[in-house]
Amino acid sequence: MSYSFPSVREIDEGYTFGKHWDEDAYRDNNFHYPNVCYKYLQMNGDYGFGQNILDNKDAKAYFESMKILAEIPIGEFRDLNNNKEEEWHMYPNPISKGQKLYDELAKVFGENLLKKHEVLPPFFHFALYQDKGVIADRANKVRAPRIYFFIGDNAAIYPMFYDPYHELNPMNEEKKSRYDK
């Protein structure tokens, strides 16, 4: 019996944002552990990884989080917050017009592409950290950084945005009012 594994080039070049995406493609990844590809990583802008605010604490938290993700099959990503034994903040991000995340994606890929919902791969975000009782606020330099990524073919995850102030998918007013201060 022989196994055929995709090469690094096939993984990285195997997905092009905008190609047809459906749930079958996601299910094909269910039992595979993720490969990290930086093809769509954003370095510039308010949510790029090139921000001066990205410090050693955030970099260390990023790699610790990526190590955790590397040990979880992609099929379990959507259920990570249902595991009460471990505290992990990671959620799927549906994409819709009117969101800051949509606006940032439109800057990268163009709004016409985002209007075609059948081509949008699954997006997620995870927290690097958030201090209990603290709500992120750019004006006061209070951080609660999030990493936004999507899943492509061959179990590849594509980190795209570093959001130091939790602005791309902010806490709604109802959650803020209930937040433990």
C-alpha positions as CSV (number, residue, x, y, z in Angstrom):
1,M,0.0,0.0,0.0
2,S,1.4,3.4,-0.9
3,Y,0.3,6.8,0.2
4,S,0.4,10.0,-1.8
5,F,0.9,13.2,0.2
6,P,0.7,16.6,-1.4
7,S,3.9,18.4,-1.8
8,V,4.4,21.8,-0.1
9,R,4.0,23.5,-3.5
10,E,0.7,21.6,-4.1
11,I,-0.6,22.7,-0.7
12,D,0.4,26.3,-1.1
13,E,-0.6,26.6,-4.7
14,G,-3.5,24.1,-4.4
15,Y,-6.0,26.8,-3.3
16,T,-6.8,30.0,-5.0
17,F,-9.1,32.4,-3.2
18,G,-12.2,32.7,-5.3
19,K,-12.4,29.1,-6.7
20,H,-15.7,27.3,-6.1
21,W,-16.0,26.3,-2.5
22,D,-18.6,23.9,-0.9
23,E,-19.0,22.0,2.3
24,D,-17.7,18.8,0.6
25,A,-14.3,20.5,0.3
26,Y,-14.4,21.3,4.0
27,R,-15.4,17.8,4.9
28,D,-12.5,16.4,2.8
29,N,-10.3,18.1,5.3
30,N,-12.1,16.9,8.4
31,F,-9.7,14.2,9.5
32,H,-6.5,16.0,8.5
33,Y,-4.3,18.1,10.6
34,P,-3.7,21.6,9.3
35,N,-0.8,22.9,7.3
36,V,-0.1,26.6,7.6
37,C,0.3,28.6,4.4
38,Y,1.2,32.3,4.4
39,K,0.2,33.0,0.8
40,Y,-2.6,35.4,1.8
41,L,-1.0,36.8,4.9
42,Q,-1.4,40.6,5.1
43,M,1.6,42.6,6.2
44,N,0.3,46.1,5.7
45,G,-2.8,48.1,6.9
46,D,-4.6,48.3,10.2
47,Y,-4.9,44.5,10.4
48,G,-1.6,43.4,8.9
49,F,1.1,41.5,10.7
50,G,3.6,44.3,10.0
51,Q,2.1,46.5,12.6
52,N,4.5,48.0,15.2
53,I,2.2,46.9,17.9
54,L,2.8,43.2,17.3
55,D,5.2,42.6,20.1
56,N,7.0,39.6,21.6
57,K,4.0,38.7,23.8
58,D,1.7,38.6,20.8
59,A,4.3,36.7,18.6
60,K,4.8,34.1,21.4
61,A,1.0,33.7,21.8
62,Y,0.6,33.3,18.1
63,F,3.1,30.4,17.9
64,E,1.7,28.8,21.0
65,S,-1.8,29.0,19.4
66,M,-0.6,27.6,16.1
67,K,1.0,24.7,17.9
68,I,-2.4,23.9,19.5
69,L,-4.1,24.2,16.1
70,A,-1.5,21.9,14.5
71,E,-2.7,19.1,16.9
72,I,-6.4,19.4,16.1
73,P,-8.1,17.9,13.0
74,I,-9.8,20.5,10.9
75,G,-13.1,18.8,11.4
76,E,-13.0,19.7,15.1
77,F,-12.4,23.4,14.6
78,R,-16.1,24.4,14.6
79,D,-16.6,22.6,18.0
80,L,-13.6,23.9,19.9
81,N,-15.6,26.2,22.1
82,N,-17.9,23.3,23.1
83,N,-15.0,21.7,24.9
84,K,-15.4,23.0,28.4
85,E,-12.2,21.2,29.7
86,E,-10.0,23.7,27.9
87,E,-10.4,27.4,27.6
88,W,-10.0,28.2,23.9
89,H,-11.5,31.1,22.0
90,M,-12.0,30.2,18.4
91,Y,-15.1,30.8,16.3
92,P,-16.2,30.5,12.7
93,N,-16.8,33.9,11.0
94,P,-19.6,34.0,8.5
95,I,-18.8,36.8,6.0
96,S,-21.4,39.4,5.2
97,K,-21.5,42.9,3.9
98,G,-21.4,45.6,6.6
99,Q,-18.7,43.9,8.7
100,K,-15.2,45.2,9.1
101,L,-13.9,41.8,8.2
102,Y,-15.9,41.9,4.9
103,D,-14.4,45.4,4.2
104,E,-10.8,44.2,4.8
105,L,-11.4,41.1,2.6
106,A,-12.8,43.3,-0.1
107,K,-9.6,45.4,0.0
108,V,-7.6,42.2,-0.7
109,F,-9.8,40.2,-3.0
110,G,-12.2,42.8,-4.4
111,E,-15.9,43.1,-3.6
112,N,-17.1,41.3,-6.7
113,L,-15.5,38.1,-5.5
114,L,-16.9,38.4,-2.0
115,K,-20.5,38.8,-3.4
116,K,-20.2,35.2,-4.8
117,H,-20.9,33.3,-1.5
118,E,-20.3,30.0,-3.2
119,V,-16.6,30.8,-3.4
120,L,-16.0,31.8,0.2
121,P,-14.0,29.3,2.2
122,P,-14.7,28.9,5.9
123,F,-13.2,31.7,8.0
124,F,-12.3,31.6,11.6
125,H,-10.7,33.7,14.3
126,F,-9.0,32.8,17.5
127,A,-7.8,34.9,20.4
128,L,-4.2,35.2,21.3
129,Y,-5.2,36.3,24.8
130,Q,-7.7,38.5,26.5
131,D,-7.4,39.6,30.1
132,K,-10.5,38.8,32.2
133,G,-12.8,41.8,32.6
134,V,-11.0,43.8,29.9
135,I,-12.7,45.0,26.7
136,A,-10.4,45.9,23.8
137,D,-10.2,49.6,22.9
138,R,-7.9,51.1,20.4
139,A,-8.3,54.6,21.8
140,N,-7.1,53.4,25.2
141,K,-4.5,51.0,23.8
142,V,-6.2,48.0,25.5
143,R,-5.6,44.9,23.4
144,A,-7.3,41.6,23.0
145,P,-5.7,40.4,19.8
146,R,-7.3,38.0,17.3
147,I,-6.0,36.1,14.3
148,Y,-8.3,35.6,11.3
149,F,-7.7,32.8,8.9
150,F,-9.5,30.6,6.3
151,I,-9.3,27.0,5.4
152,G,-8.3,25.9,1.9
153,D,-7.7,22.6,0.2
154,N,-5.4,20.0,1.5
155,A,-6.0,20.9,5.1
156,A,-4.2,24.2,4.6
157,I,-5.0,27.1,6.9
158,Y,-4.2,30.6,5.7
159,P,-3.7,33.3,8.4
160,M,-4.6,36.7,7.0
161,F,-5.2,39.3,9.6
162,Y,-3.8,40.3,13.0
163,D,-6.5,42.3,14.8
164,P,-4.9,43.7,18.0
165,Y,-8.1,45.5,19.2
166,H,-10.7,42.9,18.3
167,E,-12.3,45.3,15.8
168,L,-12.9,43.0,12.8
169,N,-15.6,41.0,14.7
170,P,-16.2,43.2,17.8
171,M,-18.1,42.2,20.8
172,N,-21.7,43.3,20.4
173,E,-23.3,45.7,22.9
174,E,-25.3,42.9,24.6
175,K,-22.2,40.9,25.3
176,K,-20.3,44.0,26.5
177,S,-23.1,44.8,29.0
178,R,-22.9,41.2,30.4
179,Y,-19.1,41.1,30.3
180,D,-17.6,40.3,33.7
181,K,-15.9,43.5,34.8
